[in-house]
Amino acid sequence: MGPAGPGSGWPLAGTLLVAVAASMVAGGEDCLWYVDRNGSWHPGFDCEFFTFCCGTCHQRYCCRDPLRLLTERQQRHCLAF
């Protein structure tokens, strides 16, 4: 065992596992249409495989960072408000 103890690698491994799982599940997540802060309408678009919709209610783009994932459910919530 290392100096940090037997479970020291688990938090990092768990975070990595969650990030990979989120990217695989959300691969190809579509960006729905949206209205930006200036009131301009933007049509929806598809993201390539292993990328997904990221951003905010007012700006969307495709990315690979699971921490920036904007699910279709979250996007529909943006439309309601």
C-alpha positions as a Markdown table, in Angstrom:
| # | Residue | x | y | z |
|---|---|---|---|---|
| 1 | Met | 0.0 | 0.0 | 0.0 |
| 2 | Gly | 1.1 | 3.5 | -0.7 |
| 3 | Pro | 1.5 | 6.3 | 1.8 |
| 4 | Ala | -2.0 | 7.6 | 1.1 |
| 5 | Gly | -3.7 | 4.3 | 2.1 |
| 6 | Pro | -5.6 | 1.6 | 0.2 |
| 7 | Gly | -8.5 | 3.8 | -1.1 |
| 8 | Ser | -6.6 | 6.9 | -2.2 |
| 9 | Gly | -7.1 | 6.3 | -6.0 |
| 10 | Trp | -10.9 | 5.7 | -5.9 |
| 11 | Pro | -12.1 | 9.3 | -5.9 |
| 12 | Leu | -10.1 | 10.0 | -9.1 |
| 13 | Ala | -11.1 | 6.7 | -10.7 |
| 14 | Gly | -14.7 | 7.2 | -9.8 |
| 15 | Thr | -14.8 | 10.7 | -11.3 |
| 16 | Leu | -13.1 | 9.4 | -14.5 |
| 17 | Leu | -15.6 | 6.6 | -14.7 |
| 18 | Val | -18.6 | 8.9 | -14.4 |
| 19 | Ala | -17.2 | 11.3 | -17.0 |
| 20 | Val | -16.6 | 8.4 | -19.5 |
| 21 | Ala | -20.1 | 6.9 | -18.9 |
| 22 | Ala | -21.7 | 10.3 | -19.3 |
| 23 | Ser | -20.0 | 10.9 | -22.6 |
| 24 | Met | -20.9 | 7.4 | -23.9 |
| 25 | Val | -24.5 | 7.8 | -22.9 |
| 26 | Ala | -24.8 | 11.3 | -24.3 |
| 27 | Gly | -22.9 | 10.7 | -27.5 |
| 28 | Gly | -24.6 | 12.3 | -30.4 |
| 29 | Glu | -26.9 | 14.4 | -28.1 |
| 30 | Asp | -28.7 | 17.0 | -30.3 |
| 31 | Cys | -28.7 | 20.7 | -29.7 |
| 32 | Leu | -32.2 | 21.9 | -29.9 |
| 33 | Trp | -33.2 | 25.3 | -31.4 |
| 34 | Tyr | -32.7 | 28.2 | -29.1 |
| 35 | Val | -33.0 | 32.0 | -28.8 |
| 36 | Asp | -29.8 | 33.9 | -27.9 |
| 37 | Arg | -29.6 | 36.9 | -25.5 |
| 38 | Asn | -30.2 | 39.2 | -28.5 |
| 39 | Gly | -33.4 | 37.5 | -29.4 |
| 40 | Ser | -32.0 | 35.8 | -32.5 |
| 41 | Trp | -33.3 | 32.4 | -33.3 |
| 42 | His | -30.8 | 29.6 | -34.0 |
| 43 | Pro | -31.9 | 26.2 | -35.5 |
| 44 | Gly | -31.1 | 23.0 | -33.8 |
| 45 | Phe | -28.2 | 20.8 | -35.0 |
| 46 | Asp | -26.7 | 17.4 | -34.4 |
| 47 | Cys | -23.4 | 16.7 | -32.7 |
| 48 | Glu | -21.0 | 14.2 | -34.0 |
| 49 | Phe | -20.5 | 10.8 | -32.3 |
| 50 | Phe | -18.7 | 11.0 | -28.9 |
| 51 | Thr | -19.6 | 14.7 | -28.7 |
| 52 | Phe | -22.7 | 16.2 | -27.2 |
| 53 | Cys | -24.5 | 19.5 | -26.8 |
| 54 | Cys | -22.9 | 21.9 | -24.4 |
| 55 | Gly | -23.3 | 25.5 | -23.3 |
| 56 | Thr | -26.2 | 27.5 | -21.8 |
| 57 | Cys | -29.8 | 28.3 | -22.6 |
| 58 | His | -28.5 | 31.2 | -24.8 |
| 59 | Gln | -25.5 | 29.7 | -26.5 |
| 60 | Arg | -25.0 | 26.1 | -27.6 |
| 61 | Tyr | -22.2 | 24.1 | -29.2 |
| 62 | Cys | -20.8 | 20.6 | -29.5 |
| 63 | Cys | -18.1 | 19.5 | -27.1 |
| 64 | Arg | -16.5 | 16.4 | -25.4 |
| 65 | Asp | -16.5 | 17.8 | -21.9 |
| 66 | Pro | -19.1 | 15.9 | -19.8 |
| 67 | Leu | -19.1 | 18.7 | -17.2 |
| 68 | Arg | -20.5 | 21.1 | -19.8 |
| 69 | Leu | -23.2 | 18.7 | -21.1 |
| 70 | Leu | -26.6 | 20.3 | -21.7 |
| 71 | Thr | -29.1 | 17.5 | -22.0 |
| 72 | Glu | -32.2 | 17.7 | -24.2 |
| 73 | Arg | -34.3 | 17.8 | -21.0 |
| 74 | Gln | -32.3 | 20.8 | -19.8 |
| 75 | Gln | -32.7 | 22.5 | -23.2 |
| 76 | Arg | -36.5 | 22.0 | -23.1 |
| 77 | His | -36.5 | 23.5 | -19.7 |
| 78 | Cys | -34.8 | 26.6 | -21.2 |
| 79 | Leu | -37.6 | 26.9 | -23.8 |
| 80 | Ala | -40.3 | 26.8 | -21.1 |
| 81 | Phe | -38.7 | 29.8 | -19.3 |
